Amino acid sequence: MSLKIRIDDSAPPYEQVRAQISAQARSGTLPVGYRLPTVRGLAESLGLAVNTVAKAYRALETDGVIETRGRNGTFVAAAGSAAEREASLAAQAYAERVRRLGLTEDDALAAVRDALRAAYGGSYGGSYGG
């Protein structure tokens, strides 16, 4: 398993680095705990400025995709990638099931809101306006 990034002229380089690392973490190509190259090392290998890669890493850390552990390095974070991936798979399975059952979108969303309220002890406020 290794980080693969390709930079082209389609978008700002920092955004390409951010998007590609994020996608690889979400897909599991980069597993939770994978140690990323240093900012300087990745910048050199891609032919980018150090500040460009640092900006991408900061955005990824803000998004919860990676975490910096001081001198130990930068790693793919568990919360951002694994939890979202698992939730996405569960949501896809649920959507397929309610479609087979013939429920409307409103009925399916109501069931999810009820389940979330129960799971959070009635404190789930929900933000879906459907």
DSSP file (Angstrom, degrees, kcal/mol; ACC not computed):
  #  RESIDUE AA STRUCTURE BP1 BP2  ACC     N-H-->O    O-->H-N    N-H-->O    O-->H-N    TCO  KAPPA ALPHA  PHI   PSI    X-CA   Y-CA   Z-CA
    1    1 A M              0   0    0      0, 0.0     2,-0.3     0, 0.0    29,-0.1   0.000 360.0 360.0 360.0 129.3    0.0    0.0    0.0
    2    2 A S        -     0   0    0     27,-0.1     2,-0.3    32,-0.0    34,-0.1  -0.996 360.0 -97.2-151.1 156.4    1.4    3.4   -0.9
    3    3 A L        -     0   0    0     -2,-0.3     2,-0.5     2,-0.0    18,-0.1  -0.529  35.8-168.9 -71.9 130.2    0.3    6.9   -1.5
    4    4 A K        +     0   0    0     -2,-0.3     2,-0.4    16,-0.1    20,-0.1  -0.971  10.6 170.6-126.5 117.2   -0.2    7.7   -5.2
    5    5 A I        -     0   0    0     -2,-0.5     2,-0.5     2,-0.0    12,-0.1  -0.990  12.7-169.6-129.8 133.3   -0.7   11.3   -6.2
    6    6 A R        -     0   0    0     -2,-0.4     2,-0.5    10,-0.1    14,-0.1  -0.987   9.3-156.8-122.2 125.0   -0.8   12.7   -9.7
    7    7 A I        +     0   0    0     -2,-0.5     2,-0.2    39,-0.1    -2,-0.0  -0.872  23.3 155.8-104.3 130.6   -0.7   16.5  -10.2
    8    8 A D        -     0   0    0     -2,-0.5     3,-0.4     3,-0.1     8,-0.1  -0.603  56.5 -87.5-133.1-163.3   -2.0   18.0  -13.4
    9    9 A D  S    S+     0   0    0     -2,-0.2    -2,-0.0     1,-0.2     0, 0.0   0.237  95.2  98.6 -95.6  14.0   -3.4   21.4  -14.5
   10   10 A S  S    S-     0   0    0      1,-0.1    -1,-0.2     2,-0.0    -3,-0.0   0.754  94.9  -8.7 -76.6 -24.6   -7.1   20.6  -13.6
   11   11 A A  S    S-     0   0    0     -3,-0.4    -3,-0.1     0, 0.0    -1,-0.1  -0.956  96.7 -57.7-160.6 168.7   -7.1   22.4  -10.2
   12   12 A P    >>  -     0   0    0      0, 0.0     4,-1.9     0, 0.0     3,-0.6  -0.318  53.0-121.4 -55.9 139.8   -4.7   24.1   -7.7
   13   13 A P  H 3> S+     0   0    0      0, 0.0     4,-2.4     0, 0.0     5,-0.2   0.866 110.7  54.3 -54.6 -41.3   -2.0   21.6   -6.7
   14   14 A Y  H 3> S+     0   0    0      1,-0.2     4,-2.6     2,-0.2     5,-0.2   0.895 108.8  49.9 -62.3 -36.7   -2.8   21.8   -2.9
   15   15 A E  H <> S+     0   0    0     -3,-0.6     4,-3.0     2,-0.2    -1,-0.2   0.872 109.4  51.1 -68.5 -36.9   -6.5   20.9   -3.7
   16   16 A Q  H  X S+     0   0    0     -4,-1.9     4,-2.4     2,-0.2     5,-0.2   0.916 111.7  47.1 -65.7 -42.3   -5.4   18.0   -5.9
   17   17 A V  H  X S+     0   0    0     -4,-2.4     4,-2.3     2,-0.2     5,-0.3   0.948 115.4  46.2 -62.1 -48.3   -3.2   16.7   -3.0
   18   18 A R  H  X S+     0   0    0     -4,-2.6     4,-2.4     1,-0.2    -2,-0.2   0.941 115.1  45.4 -59.7 -49.8   -6.0   17.2   -0.5
   19   19 A A  H  X S+     0   0    0     -4,-3.0     4,-2.6     1,-0.2    -1,-0.2   0.891 114.1  47.9 -64.3 -40.9   -8.6   15.5   -2.7
   20   20 A Q  H  X S+     0   0    0     -4,-2.4     4,-2.2    -5,-0.2    -1,-0.2   0.897 113.7  45.6 -71.6 -39.5   -6.5   12.5   -3.7
   21   21 A I  H  X S+     0   0    0     -4,-2.3     4,-2.2    -5,-0.2    -2,-0.2   0.928 114.4  49.9 -66.4 -43.1   -5.3   11.8   -0.1
   22   22 A S  H  X S+     0   0    0     -4,-2.4     4,-2.7    -5,-0.3    -2,-0.2   0.931 111.9  47.3 -59.7 -47.0   -8.9   12.2    1.1
   23   23 A A  H  X S+     0   0    0     -4,-2.6     4,-2.3     1,-0.2     6,-0.3   0.899 112.3  49.4 -63.2 -41.1  -10.3    9.8   -1.6
   24   24 A Q  H  X>S+     0   0    0     -4,-2.2     6,-2.4     2,-0.2     5,-0.8   0.850 112.5  47.8 -68.9 -33.1   -7.6    7.2   -0.9
   25   25 A A  H ><5S+     0   0    0     -4,-2.2     3,-0.5     4,-0.2    -2,-0.2   0.924 113.0  48.2 -70.2 -44.5   -8.3    7.3    2.8
   26   26 A R  H 3<5S+     0   0    0     -4,-2.7    -2,-0.2     1,-0.2    -1,-0.2   0.881 112.6  48.1 -62.3 -39.1  -12.1    7.0    2.3
   27   27 A S  H 3<5S-     0   0    0     -4,-2.3    -1,-0.2    -5,-0.2    -2,-0.2   0.653 113.0-116.6 -78.5 -14.4  -11.7    4.1   -0.1
   28   28 A G  T <<5S+     0   0    0     -4,-0.7    -3,-0.2    -3,-0.5    -4,-0.1   0.403  83.5 121.0  91.6  -3.4   -9.3    2.2    2.2
   29   29 A T  S   <S+     0   0    0     -5,-0.8    -4,-0.2    -6,-0.3    -5,-0.1   0.906  84.3  40.6 -57.4 -40.9   -6.5    2.4   -0.3
   30   30 A L  S    S-     0   0    0     -6,-2.4    -2,-0.3    -9,-0.1    -1,-0.3  -0.931  99.8-144.3-104.6 106.6   -4.7    4.2    2.5
   31   31 A P    >   -     0   0    0      0, 0.0     3,-2.3     0, 0.0    45,-0.3  -0.235  29.7 -81.2 -71.9 159.8   -5.6    2.3    5.7
   32   32 A V  T 3  S+     0   0    0      1,-0.3    45,-0.2    -7,-0.1     3,-0.1  -0.353 121.3  26.7 -54.9 133.7   -6.2    3.9    9.1
   33   33 A G  T 3  S+     0   0    0     43,-2.5    -1,-0.3     1,-0.3     2,-0.2   0.352  82.7 149.1  90.8  -5.4   -2.8    4.4   10.7
   34   34 A Y    <   -     0   0    0     -3,-2.3    42,-1.9     1,-0.1     2,-0.6  -0.432  47.8-127.5 -62.8 130.5   -1.0    4.7    7.4
   35   35 A R  E     -A   75   0A   0     40,-0.2    40,-0.3    -2,-0.2    -1,-0.1  -0.720  22.2-147.6 -85.8 120.4    2.0    7.0    7.9
   36   36 A L  E     -A   74   0A   0     38,-3.1    38,-0.5    -2,-0.6     3,-0.1  -0.445  26.3 -94.4 -80.8 157.1    2.1    9.7    5.3
   37   37 A P        -     0   0    0      0, 0.0    -1,-0.1     0, 0.0    37,-0.0  -0.253  51.0 -90.8 -62.5 159.6    5.3   11.2    3.9
   38   38 A T     >  -     0   0    0      1,-0.1     4,-2.8    -3,-0.1     5,-0.3  -0.286  37.2-109.6 -64.0 160.3    6.6   14.3    5.6
   39   39 A V  H  > S+     0   0    0      1,-0.2     4,-2.5     2,-0.2     5,-0.2   0.939 121.7  45.8 -56.6 -47.5    5.4   17.6    4.1
   40   40 A R  H  > S+     0   0    0      1,-0.2     4,-2.4     2,-0.2    -1,-0.2   0.909 112.7  50.1 -63.9 -43.1    8.9   18.3    2.8
   41   41 A G  H  > S+     0   0    0      2,-0.2     4,-2.2     1,-0.2    -2,-0.2   0.912 113.4  44.5 -63.5 -43.9    9.3   14.7    1.5
   42   42 A L  H  X S+     0   0    0     -4,-2.8     4,-2.0     2,-0.2     6,-0.2   0.905 111.9  53.2 -68.5 -40.4    6.0   14.8   -0.4
   43   43 A A  H  X>S+     0   0    0     -4,-2.5     5,-2.6    -5,-0.3     4,-1.1   0.926 111.3  46.6 -59.2 -44.7    6.7   18.2   -1.8
   44   44 A E  H  <5S+     0   0    0     -4,-2.4     3,-0.5     1,-0.2    -1,-0.2   0.922 111.9  49.6 -63.9 -44.1   10.0   17.1   -3.1
   45   45 A S  H  <5S+     0   0    0     -4,-2.2    -1,-0.2     1,-0.2    -2,-0.2   0.804 118.0  39.9 -68.0 -27.8    8.6   13.9   -4.7
   46   46 A L  H  <5S-     0   0    0     -4,-2.0    -1,-0.2    -5,-0.1    -2,-0.2   0.528 109.1-119.7 -96.1  -7.6    5.8   15.9   -6.4
   47   47 A G  T  <5 +     0   0    0     -4,-1.1     2,-0.2    -3,-0.5    -3,-0.2   0.844  69.3 133.1  70.9  33.6    7.9   18.9   -7.4
   48   48 A L      < -     0   0    0     -5,-2.6    -1,-0.2    -6,-0.2     2,-0.1  -0.718  63.8 -93.3-112.5 163.3    5.7   21.2   -5.3
   49   49 A A    >>  -     0   0    0     -2,-0.2     4,-1.5     1,-0.1     3,-0.7  -0.475  33.1-122.2 -70.5 146.5    6.5   24.0   -2.8
   50   50 A V  H 3> S+     0   0    0      1,-0.2     4,-2.6     2,-0.2     5,-0.2   0.888 113.1  56.5 -56.6 -41.0    6.5   22.9    0.8
   51   51 A N  H 3> S+     0   0    0      1,-0.2     4,-2.1     2,-0.2    -1,-0.2   0.815 101.8  57.1 -63.4 -30.1    3.8   25.4    1.6
   52   52 A T  H <> S+     0   0    0     -3,-0.7     4,-1.7     2,-0.2    -1,-0.2   0.940 111.6  40.3 -65.7 -47.6    1.5   23.8   -1.0
   53   53 A V  H  X S+     0   0    0     -4,-1.5     4,-2.7     1,-0.2    -2,-0.2   0.882 113.1  55.4 -69.3 -38.0    1.7   20.4    0.6
   54   54 A A  H  X S+     0   0    0     -4,-2.6     4,-2.4     1,-0.2    -1,-0.2   0.896 106.6  51.3 -61.0 -39.8    1.5   22.0    4.1
   55   55 A K  H  X S+     0   0    0     -4,-2.1     4,-2.1     2,-0.2    -1,-0.2   0.907 110.8  48.3 -63.3 -42.4   -1.7   23.7    3.1
   56   56 A A  H  X S+     0   0    0     -4,-1.7     4,-2.5     2,-0.2    -2,-0.2   0.927 111.7  49.2 -63.8 -45.4   -3.2   20.4    1.9
   57   57 A Y  H  X S+     0   0    0     -4,-2.7     4,-2.4     1,-0.2    -2,-0.2   0.898 109.8  51.9 -62.1 -40.4   -2.2   18.6    5.1
   58   58 A R  H  X S+     0   0    0     -4,-2.4     4,-2.4     2,-0.2    -1,-0.2   0.924 111.0  47.4 -61.7 -43.7   -3.7   21.4    7.2
   59   59 A A  H  X S+     0   0    0     -4,-2.1     4,-2.0     1,-0.2    -2,-0.2   0.908 112.3  49.8 -63.8 -41.6   -7.0   21.1    5.3
   60   60 A L  H  <>S+     0   0    0     -4,-2.5     5,-2.4     2,-0.2     6,-1.0   0.876 111.0  49.4 -64.7 -37.6   -7.0   17.3    5.7
   61   61 A E  H ><5S+     0   0    0     -4,-2.4     3,-1.1     1,-0.2    -2,-0.2   0.908 109.6  51.0 -68.9 -40.4   -6.3   17.6    9.4
   62   62 A T  H 3<5S+     0   0    0     -4,-2.4    -2,-0.2     1,-0.3    -1,-0.2   0.875 109.6  51.6 -61.0 -37.9   -9.2   20.0    9.8
   63   63 A D  T 3<5S-     0   0    0     -4,-2.0    -1,-0.3    -5,-0.2    -2,-0.2   0.534 115.3-118.3 -77.1  -6.7  -11.4   17.6    7.9
   64   64 A G  T < 5S+     0   0    0     -3,-1.1    16,-1.1    -4,-0.4    17,-0.3   0.640  83.1 117.5  79.4  14.0  -10.4   14.8   10.3
   65   65 A V  S   <S+     0   0    0     -5,-2.4    12,-2.7    15,-0.2     2,-0.3   0.864  79.1  20.2 -81.6 -37.0   -8.9   12.7    7.5
   66   66 A I  E     -B   76   0A   0     -6,-1.0     2,-0.4    10,-0.3    10,-0.2  -0.856  66.1-153.0-127.2 163.6   -5.3   12.8    8.9
   67   67 A E  E     -B   75   0A   0      8,-2.6     8,-2.8    -2,-0.3     2,-0.5  -1.000  11.3-139.9-138.3 139.5   -3.8   13.5   12.3
   68   68 A T  E     -B   74   0A   0     -2,-0.4     6,-0.2     6,-0.2     2,-0.2  -0.849   9.0-167.3 -99.5 129.9   -0.3   14.8   13.1
   69   69 A R    >   -     0   0    0      4,-3.4     3,-2.2    -2,-0.5     4,-0.2  -0.452  41.5-110.8-113.2  57.0    1.4   13.2   16.1
   70   70 A G  G >  S-     0   0    0      1,-0.3     3,-1.2    -2,-0.2    -1,-0.3  -0.248  90.9  -6.3  55.8-131.5    4.2   15.6   16.6
   71   71 A R  G 3  S+     0   0    0      1,-0.2    -1,-0.3    -3,-0.1     3,-0.1   0.610 125.2  74.5 -72.4 -11.5    7.6   14.2   15.7
   72   72 A N  G <  S-     0   0    0     -3,-2.2    -1,-0.2     1,-0.3     2,-0.2   0.727 103.9-120.4 -74.5 -20.4    6.1   10.8   15.1
   73   73 A G    <   -     0   0    0     -3,-1.2    -4,-3.4    -4,-0.2     2,-0.4  -0.705  30.0 -52.4 120.0-169.3    4.6   11.9   11.8
   74   74 A T  E     -AB  36  68A   0    -38,-0.5   -38,-3.1    -6,-0.2     2,-0.3  -0.949  51.9-176.5-118.1 132.8    1.3   12.3   10.1
   75   75 A F  E     -AB  35  67A   0     -8,-2.8    -8,-2.6    -2,-0.4     2,-0.4  -0.878  36.3 -96.1-130.8 155.8   -1.2    9.4    9.8
   76   76 A V  E     - B   0  66A   0    -42,-1.9   -43,-2.5   -45,-0.3   -10,-0.3  -0.605  51.8-127.5 -68.8 128.2   -4.5    8.5    8.3
   77   77 A A     >  -     0   0    0    -12,-2.7     4,-1.1    -2,-0.4     5,-0.5  -0.470   5.1-140.2 -84.3 150.1   -7.0    9.1   11.1
   78   78 A A  H  >>S+     0   0    0      3,-0.2     5,-1.4    -2,-0.2     4,-0.9   0.922  96.1  52.4 -72.4 -46.0   -9.6    6.6   12.2
   79   79 A A  I  4>S+     0   0    0      1,-0.2     5,-0.6     3,-0.2     4,-0.3   0.922 110.9  43.6 -63.0 -47.8  -12.5    8.9   12.7
   80   80 A G  I  45S+     0   0    0    -16,-1.1     4,-0.3     3,-0.1    -1,-0.2   0.901 127.1  22.9 -67.9 -41.6  -12.5   10.7    9.4
   81   81 A S  I  X5S+     0   0    0     -4,-1.1     4,-2.4   -17,-0.3     5,-0.2   0.947 124.4  39.3 -95.1 -56.8  -12.0    7.7    7.1
   82   82 A A  I  X5S+     0   0    0     -4,-0.9     4,-2.5    -5,-0.5     5,-0.2   0.915 118.1  46.5 -65.9 -44.4  -13.1    4.4    8.8
   83   83 A A  I  ><S+     0   0    0     -5,-1.4     4,-2.5    -4,-0.3    -1,-0.2   0.924 115.2  46.4 -65.7 -43.7  -16.2    5.8   10.5
   84   84 A E  H  ><S+     0   0    0     -5,-0.6     4,-2.5    -4,-0.3    -1,-0.2   0.897 112.4  50.9 -65.3 -38.8  -17.5    7.6    7.5
   85   85 A R  H  X S+     0   0    0     -4,-2.4     4,-2.2     2,-0.2    -2,-0.2   0.928 112.2  46.4 -63.9 -45.0  -16.8    4.6    5.2
   86   86 A E  H  X S+     0   0    0     -4,-2.5     4,-2.2     1,-0.2    -2,-0.2   0.908 113.4  48.9 -64.2 -42.3  -18.7    2.3    7.6
   87   87 A A  H  X S+     0   0    0     -4,-2.5     4,-2.6     1,-0.2    -1,-0.2   0.897 110.4  51.6 -64.3 -39.9  -21.6    4.8    7.9
   88   88 A S  H  X S+     0   0    0     -4,-2.5     4,-2.4     2,-0.2    -2,-0.2   0.913 110.0  48.3 -63.5 -42.9  -21.8    5.2    4.1
   89   89 A L  H  X S+     0   0    0     -4,-2.2     4,-2.2     2,-0.2    -1,-0.2   0.907 112.5  48.7 -63.8 -41.7  -21.9    1.4    3.6
   90   90 A A  H  X S+     0   0    0     -4,-2.2     4,-2.5     1,-0.2    -2,-0.2   0.903 111.1  50.4 -64.8 -40.6  -24.7    1.1    6.2
   91   91 A A  H  X S+     0   0    0     -4,-2.6     4,-2.8     2,-0.2    -2,-0.2   0.899 109.8  50.4 -64.7 -40.5  -26.6    3.9    4.5
   92   92 A Q  H  X S+     0   0    0     -4,-2.4     4,-2.1     2,-0.2    -2,-0.2   0.920 111.7  47.5 -63.2 -43.4  -26.3    2.3    1.1
   93   93 A A  H  X S+     0   0    0     -4,-2.2     4,-2.2     2,-0.2    -2,-0.2   0.906 113.2  49.0 -64.1 -41.5  -27.6   -1.0    2.5
   94   94 A Y  H  X S+     0   0    0     -4,-2.5     4,-2.8     2,-0.2     5,-0.3   0.924 109.4  51.7 -63.5 -45.3  -30.5    0.8    4.3
   95   95 A A  H  X S+     0   0    0     -4,-2.8     4,-1.7     1,-0.2    -1,-0.2   0.907 111.4  47.5 -59.5 -42.2  -31.4    2.7    1.1
   96   96 A E  H  X S+     0   0    0     -4,-2.1     4,-2.1     2,-0.2    -1,-0.2   0.906 112.3  50.1 -65.3 -41.1  -31.5   -0.5   -0.9
   97   97 A R  H  X S+     0   0    0     -4,-2.2     4,-1.9     1,-0.2    -2,-0.2   0.930 111.1  46.6 -64.6 -46.7  -33.6   -2.3    1.8
   98   98 A V  H  X>S+     0   0    0     -4,-2.8     5,-2.2     1,-0.2     4,-0.7   0.833 110.3  54.6 -68.9 -29.6  -36.2    0.5    2.1
   99   99 A R  H ><5S+     0   0    0     -4,-1.7     3,-0.9    -5,-0.3    -1,-0.2   0.936 109.0  47.7 -64.5 -45.1  -36.5    0.6   -1.7
  100  100 A R  H 3<5S+     0   0    0     -4,-2.1    -2,-0.2     1,-0.3    -1,-0.2   0.844 110.2  52.9 -63.1 -33.4  -37.2   -3.1   -1.8
  101  101 A L  H 3<5S-     0   0    0     -4,-1.9    -1,-0.3    -5,-0.2    -2,-0.2   0.620 113.7-121.2 -77.6 -12.5  -39.8   -2.6    1.0
  102  102 A G  T <<5 +     0   0    0     -3,-0.9    -3,-0.2    -4,-0.7     2,-0.1   0.677  55.5 156.3  83.1  17.5  -41.5    0.1   -1.1
  103  103 A L      < -     0   0    0     -5,-2.2    -1,-0.2     1,-0.1     2,-0.1  -0.448  42.1-118.2 -75.5 150.7  -41.1    2.9    1.5
  104  104 A T     >  -     0   0    0     -2,-0.1     4,-2.5     1,-0.1     5,-0.2  -0.402  27.4-108.5 -77.4 164.1  -41.2    6.5    0.4
  105  105 A E  H  > S+     0   0    0      1,-0.2     4,-2.7     2,-0.2     5,-0.2   0.909 121.2  52.7 -59.3 -41.9  -38.1    8.7    1.0
  106  106 A D  H  > S+     0   0    0      1,-0.2     4,-2.3     2,-0.2    -1,-0.2   0.913 110.4  46.8 -61.5 -43.2  -40.0   10.5    3.7
  107  107 A D  H  > S+     0   0    0      2,-0.2     4,-2.0     1,-0.2    -1,-0.2   0.902 113.0  49.7 -65.1 -40.4  -41.0    7.3    5.5
  108  108 A A  H  X S+     0   0    0     -4,-2.5     4,-1.8     2,-0.2    -2,-0.2   0.919 112.6  46.4 -64.9 -43.8  -37.4    6.0    5.3
  109  109 A L  H  X S+     0   0    0     -4,-2.7     4,-2.7     1,-0.2    -2,-0.2   0.874 109.8  54.2 -67.4 -36.9  -36.0    9.3    6.7
  110  110 A A  H  X S+     0   0    0     -4,-2.3     4,-2.4    -5,-0.2    -1,-0.2   0.904 107.2  51.2 -62.4 -40.5  -38.5    9.3    9.5
  111  111 A A  H  X S+     0   0    0     -4,-2.0     4,-2.3     2,-0.2    -1,-0.2   0.896 110.6  48.8 -63.4 -39.9  -37.4    5.8   10.5
  112  112 A V  H  X S+     0   0    0     -4,-1.8     4,-2.8     2,-0.2     5,-0.2   0.930 110.4  50.3 -65.5 -45.0  -33.8    7.0   10.5
  113  113 A R  H  X S+     0   0    0     -4,-2.7     4,-2.4     1,-0.2    -2,-0.2   0.914 111.5  48.7 -60.4 -41.9  -34.6   10.0   12.6
  114  114 A D  H  X S+     0   0    0     -4,-2.4     4,-2.3     2,-0.2    -1,-0.2   0.919 112.3  48.5 -62.5 -43.6  -36.5    7.8   15.1
  115  115 A A  H  X S+     0   0    0     -4,-2.3     4,-2.5     1,-0.2    -2,-0.2   0.898 111.7  49.3 -65.0 -40.3  -33.6    5.4   15.3
  116  116 A L  H  X S+     0   0    0     -4,-2.8     4,-2.4     2,-0.2     6,-0.2   0.902 109.7  51.4 -66.4 -40.2  -31.1    8.2   15.9
  117  117 A R  H  <>S+     0   0    0     -4,-2.4     5,-4.6    -5,-0.2     6,-0.4   0.924 112.7  46.3 -60.4 -43.5  -33.3    9.7   18.6
  118  118 A A  H ><5S+     0   0    0     -4,-2.3     3,-1.1     3,-0.2    -2,-0.2   0.916 113.5  48.4 -64.8 -42.7  -33.4    6.3   20.3
  119  119 A A  H 3<5S+     0   0    0     -4,-2.5    -2,-0.2     1,-0.3    -1,-0.2   0.849 115.7  43.7 -67.2 -34.2  -29.7    5.8   19.9
  120  120 A Y  T ><5S-     0   0    0     -4,-2.4     3,-1.2    -5,-0.2    -1,-0.3   0.216 118.6-107.8 -97.3  14.9  -28.9    9.2   21.3
  121  121 A G  T < 5S-     0   0    0     -3,-1.1    -3,-0.2     1,-0.3    -4,-0.1   0.840  73.3 -55.6  66.2  33.8  -31.3    9.0   24.1
  122  122 A G  T 3 <S+     0   0    0     -5,-4.6    -1,-0.3    -6,-0.2    -4,-0.1   0.449 118.6 105.5  82.3  -0.8  -33.8   11.5   22.6
  123  123 A S    <   +     0   0    0     -3,-1.2     2,-0.5    -6,-0.4    -2,-0.1   0.472  42.8 114.2 -93.7  -0.3  -31.1   14.2   22.3
  124  124 A Y        -     0   0    0     -7,-0.2    -7,-0.1     1,-0.2    -4,-0.0  -0.585  39.7-178.1 -74.8 121.4  -30.7   13.9   18.5
  125  125 A G        -     0   0    0     -2,-0.5    -1,-0.2    -8,-0.0    -8,-0.0   0.781  23.8-151.9 -89.1 -29.7  -31.9   17.2   16.9
  126  126 A G        -     0   0    0      1,-0.1   -13,-0.0   -10,-0.0     0, 0.0   0.406  14.0-146.1  68.3 147.5  -31.3   16.2   13.3
  127  127 A S        +     0   0    0      0, 0.0     2,-0.4     0, 0.0    -1,-0.1   0.309  57.6 116.6-130.2   6.5  -30.5   18.7   10.6
  128  128 A Y        -     0   0    0      1,-0.1     0, 0.0   -19,-0.1     0, 0.0  -0.651  48.2-159.7 -80.3 129.9  -32.2   17.1    7.6
  129  129 A G              0   0    0     -2,-0.4    -1,-0.1     1,-0.2    -3,-0.0   0.330 360.0 360.0 -92.5   8.9  -35.0   19.4    6.3
  130  130 A G              0   0    0    -25,-0.0    -1,-0.2   -21,-0.0   -21,-0.1   0.462 360.0 360.0 -74.2 360.0  -36.8   16.6    4.3
